[in-house]
């Protein structure tokens, strides 16, 4: 859902020259500056498919892949959340050193990486590893509730049910709690702003995301 929003804003921004989407399924979007690489296994971006050489020359990576922790064991959640993320970040650090790496974390992430809440602890460990990684300028996005706009929907069934139940209330909630709610559009705009070097902080909570988006 977040990735769709970010892609939309990248394609709409005239300053973005080209976009490479690397994912497990096709996004179903056609655009002159969009190119896709679909790979069932994203854990290794090195050859044999020659993708490693195609990752050079980019200014930013918007890492929007993730899973819900509901019903998952910590080892499985860590494999997707920590191992996969760091694998991609290391490949990009080698191919495009100095690029901005925007990681979608979440409100409530545990920076100490020692708390009792599993997802928050693993996310915190992932954030810390990215911030310490040489070769990338890492930025942590910690949105709270995200309102999907422009026909975008979540792939997670639970989230779709929540949005269906609260959809009409979200505009009102955004006015009442602007520091806790953002939109797919605002997250996308904020990521593009970060790629331009417009953020002075490395960890962006909802309020900073909305500020960068011009809300």
Secondary structure, DSSP 8 states (H G I E B T S, - for coil): -HHHHHHHHHHH-TT---EEEEESS------TTEEEEE-S--S--STTSS-GGGGTT-SEEEE------TT--HHHHHIIIIIIHHHHHHHHHHHSTTEEEEEE--TT--TTS-SS-HHHHHHHHHHHHHHH-TTEEEEEEE--EEE--TT---SSHHHHHHHHHHHHHHHHHHHH-TTTEEEHHHHHHHHHHHHTT----SEEEHHHHHHHTT-
